[in-house]
Structures are given as structure tokens and as C-alpha cells.
């Protein structure tokens, strides 16, 4: 087995050299991961004022988080909008616009007491009517709202109290409402939500530390400091606690050319580069005035087509799970362990404060090609073509797919690789007769049962009655604590059924000039509590 690992290592290095054009063994980077608590200690005596220029890789289609789940929409919008509850760095639910809440014994009713004196950017005070209008619209319009809260509704008890009534208990209700990723349940003025149509709101007015100023399409979004912002008193931690706009102007700049953005960062034209390509890290670090940090950006998956072909057989899926070297694939995709984590849990590493189980670890860490070949021999496989599809738009996806193809060939499978641009891949993956394996990165979710690759209607087509029972029990218990206890059952099922192979957790990189203090990440980049030294 050691000799095979050595061969694979050399193969991976060749892939990395010729496809990425850089070798992770030829350089050492200083990329780090900094906790929000460490950053807050650094920021105790922060300077204020000035302009912060942030290079962001994609322009959001909208800032209305109800109608769009994309990372750019939520990453940027959370600087002007806030939610009833949020999460800290341990992914524990904490108050934000709500000061407190109580949940009924049967789990069907949650009563929120709002903070008093909180103002919207238009000067209006936040009241219960705004929360009711916002949250009922969110339930009706957002994907998360429709999936988890169908039949539920918010109502006003008094000016500062609202009640959520659900037809059935939902264990993860608070966690979904606190989720800082896609479909952020942002609170807006009643009149703004009532004027929204299917294309979203016409004005972007929230309660956050920054307020909307200007959007120049394909150029930038400009926010300014909200002078009447009402921060919480608790210490900042993740998305929770005290927020302050420590700069007067915040610009999100949409610059497509990464080399232009990298050069601008080193010269001081730009202050932060979010999502800097790994091949540019060495360039900015040599400048001496830039620091880098990693942030979690998804999970790399081998998604099996379970409607037709070889991988309708669980033995074939298990053979692939134990027969491929996950570390080799992650190295080909992301070049260095600094940019990925090998993690057997379905939920990402940074959420282990909420979701963790040892179940499946032994199988995940297995690398047994002989046993894998034995399992394949127990299937009906007879040399048929095994088609892997992946995107050529992403070097990381393509490079990893090349190694995956090689690994499957080593197991005796007639594996071929078909690559497409991202738009075409999204079309091809809907055709169950076109492929056997879909190789891609999926986004993280707040709830293990929320992953798209576990849905019956998503490519891969996971359809298992035992899983349906687990979902019903998991979501149906009255409290989040009871649901957390059931995560073990979920993990056990995952490694018995094997709907996909989770290869590993993916990290991306942001870079900022050393004069910029306390840039953080929690379900997206955090630019409040960030200061700029002269």
C-alpha cells in the first residue's frame, strides 16, 4: 500500500505542476486562520474613519437575500441587514435584533422579545410590525423559508414582541433563522417589504452598522457608516455581539482580473482581496505589506448517480469510498493542506462546535484497494464506461477530477472524464443518462439534512426510505439539543448508504494589507469592527 501511495504522490505532483503551473512543495506560504476573538483583542484601540476598498470576485445579482441564495448577495448584504438571532464562532445561536426568546414545550411556538430603540437607516424605530412583515415575506419567498417553515407564521403580540407559530415542531428552527449564509432572514421596514415584488425590494434599508449609498453596476457597491447604529453590548464573536463601523466608507469593488486586483493590493490601491487565487498568494506575501488568511468555502464531493448505472449498487459506492486516496485528490485540487481539511463529518470543520460524530471516521480514512476491488467483483460491473463530469472553469475541480479518474482506473474501472464550462455542466448533470459521477464543490449548510445532494430532486437523486425517517425524526423533535443528539444517527446512515463521497472541506483565501486590522470570517467576510491605520 505504501508503494501505491508513493506513486500517487508523484502523480499528484505532476498534475499540480502541469495543470496548476505551480508546486506546493516549492514554496512555503504564511497563510493563517485567525479567530474572531483573537482579532477583537487586536482591535481594542482601533483607529476610526477613512475608506475601505474591498476587491470582491463577483457582483451580486441583488442585495435582497429573500430571493437569492448566492454567497455574494449574503456576504455583502449582511453589512447593512441584521436578523433576529445569529451565531457565534462556535456556531451557537445568539441574540441580535431579538434580546431574548422562549420556546414552548412542544416546540411549535417561539416568542421573541425585541430590543428597543433600534433604528432603521431611514430613521424609523424597529417594531414588531416590521419583523412580522419581513419574516412572513421571507417564509413565502425564500428557499429556506419554504423548505422549513411552510404553514408557519409570525404575528405581533405587542410593539416589541413577536410570536412564531409552526404547524409542527422544528428542531433547527432557531439555527435556520440564525444562518448567516444564503437566504439571510434580514429584517427590513414593513413598508419596504410590502412594496417588494418577485424581483425583490426597491430600497435596501436595514439596521446594520453600514447603510446603502450607491450601486454602480459592474463597478462597485458603496456603503457608508450608519451614525445612529445601535450595537449590542456583548463582545464581538463570530456574527454575534458588538458591531461597529470603524470606517466611514466601505466599497465592494468588482474586478474580474485577479492579477490587476493582486497588483492593486500590493500597491495600496485596494485594502482587502476576498477570494484571492492560491497561485497569487506567494506574490502578495513577497510584497511584505500584505497578510493572508484562509476561510471555509465549501465541501468537495464525488456525487454518485443513483438512478442508473454501476453506482445504484451500494457495494460499488463503498468500493469507491475506500478505494480512492482522498488526500491525493485534495492535494491535486488545492495544492496544500493549508487550503483543505480532511474531515469525515458531513458538516464542515468550523461547525464542529454544533455538529460532530466519530461515526464513519474509520471508513472515511480507509484506503484499501484490495477490498475495493473485491467489492466491485461482487457487483454486475463488466467493463462499462464510467463517466465523470466536472467543470473546466475551475482548475481545482478539474485537477481533482483528473486524479479521481486515475484512481478509479487503478481499481479496474473504465473511467473517462468529460469536462464542461459551468453553465453546460449544470445542464448535463440534470440528465441521469449522461454520467455516473458528478465532481464538484457544494456550499456548507446550517443543518445536515439541508444539503442539496441528499434531495430526491437534485442530481445524484438520493432516495432512501431510512433517510426519510431520519429527516422526519431529526426535524420533528422540539429542540435543537435533541436534534444534535440525532446527528450520530445521520452520520451512521451516511456511511452505510453512501449517497456521495465527501472528499474534504475546502478553504479559500483572503488577503489584506497589514494596515487593515481585524478582518474576520463567519459565514462570509466580516468588515464591521475593521479599522484602517494611516
Secondary structure, 3 states (H helix, E strand, C coil): CHHHHHHHHHHHHHHHHHHHCCCHHHCCCCCECCCHHHHHHHCCCCCCCCEEEEEECCCCCCCCCCCCCCHHHHHHHCCCCCCCEEECCCCCEEECCEEEEEECCCCCEEEEEECCCCECCCCCECCHHHHHHHHHHHHHHCHHHHHHHCCCEEEEEECCEEEEECCCCCCCHHHHHHCCCCCCCCCCCHHHHHCCECCECCCCCCCCCEEEEEEECCCEEEEEECCCCCCCCCCCECCECCCCCCCCEEEEEECCCHHHHHHHHHHCCCCEEECCCHHHHHHHHHHCCEEEEEEEEEEEEEEECCCCCHHHCHHHHHHHHHHCCHHHHHHHHHCCHHHEECCCCCCCHHHCCCCCCCCCHHHHHCCCHHHHHHHHHCCCCCCCEEEEEEECCCHHHHHHHHHHHHHHHHCCCEEEEEEECHHHHHHHCCCCCCCCEEEEEECCCCCHHHCHHHCCCCCCCCCCHHHHHHHHHHHHCCCHHHHHHHHHHHHHHHHHHCCEEEEEEEEEEEEEECCEECCEECCCEECCCCEECC
